[in-house]
Amino acid sequence: MISPEPDQNPGRHAGETAEQAGFRSRVRAWHDIHATVRSGDDLWSVPLYVEPGRAEEYFNAGRAWQRRLFEHGWAGLTWPREYGGGGGEPWQARIFSEVAVGYEEAPGFIGATIAMLGPTLLRHGTEDQKRRFLPGLLSGGLAFCQLFSEPGAGSDLAGLAARADRDGDEFVVNGQKVWNSQAQFCDWGFLLVRTDPGAPKHRGITFLLVDMATPGIETRPLVQMNGAAHFNEVFLTDVRIPVSNVVGEIGGGWGPARTVLLNESAFIGDRKGTTVMSPLLELARRHSRLEDPVVRQRLADAWARERMQRWMGETIQNAVRRGEPPPMDPSLIKLFAAESKLRTGELATALGALAVVADTGEAARWARHELMGRFAVSIGGGTNEVMRNNLAERSLGLPREPRVDRDTPWRDIPR
């Protein structure tokens, strides 16, 4: 039988040193005291909340768990100590994640923004910004949302039009952002704006940190086809942001933005903390399909892809923690994740097609969530088409697509 969990063995794992095995035991002992062991009762659990109150409750629960991790020294295990981290080795973060997947509590959305913004501030932020924001980010005291995409700048993010005009020690920002995850609950945002319309589109962008309570910011939740309102559109009208909140250089925001996007691709593609194998196996059992050779082959494919995806995510994130370039293009894992999600969504549907359509039970709800999720992963964090272009040009050395606007001032580009 295929094993659904990555950390079944409570003892020393193959290839681990005595130090690593001891660390694993300490992590598990702490979780046994402070967390809840996963059981079959949460087999069909999905983080989908239609009611705004429940959605906020889930968000705050993740935030509270991140705070507890921070208070007990388990947050940012590889981050520098001076910014609230543990100053440890990449293997510690890997082992911690392997153990944590067996327990119900998790940082949720907060963990995603830590994975995206943390490395960006460590690489591009000033010393003052690191000391001001990183401990709060790591503790969950400061919840950040991403303010990148716009109605006319999604796949072509560098074509963004949100305008920032300098007025002394402040920027005055006007524009609109969209598909901003959990922006309705967040304290701060990391924002891309155009500060030089006369420069080519990639070279006139600035990366800013903005307090979401600043006058002139309006957040409107967007209801998705599953009934939830995870995403938002955000309107900025004469929003004043201190120049000291610029990350990197004024007009040089594409560098920090790419750091965010690379880490976002790795995070989206990393299955760490989740598994589809337990519910897929249970669906196959309920519908008497476990002995079907085609179903067994598709289950084996899902199991193998899940582990490859987890390995690729760990490899990229370990390199980032060491300050090294990723050993593989993050677009690869993002594409792999999208294809894997497509396959598991179709398999979940195939295993209980009638139940998915008509049943209101938990199993059918989970299968519908998997089916609809296959579309989101192929778009969020960069579409499959953009990822294929990135992979072809950056990793395979294929000719770049013709771009007639490469050196054209942004204001002269037709829109």
CORMO-V373278 format. One record per helix or strand. SS is the DSSP state (h for helix, s for strand). FROM is the first residue (numbers start at 1). TO is the last residue. If there is no record, write none. Layout:
ss from to
SS FROM TO
SS FROM TO
This chain:
ss from to
h 18 34
s 37 37
h 40 42
h 52 71
h 81 83
h 90 100
s 103 103
h 109 124
h 127 139
s 144 147
s 150 150
s 153 153
h 157 159
s 163 167
s 170 178
s 188 194
s 200 200
h 201 203
s 205 211
s 217 222
s 231 242
h 243 245
s 246 247
s 252 252
h 253 269
h 277 286
h 293 321
h 330 351
h 353 358
h 362 377
h 384 395
s 409 409
h 410 412
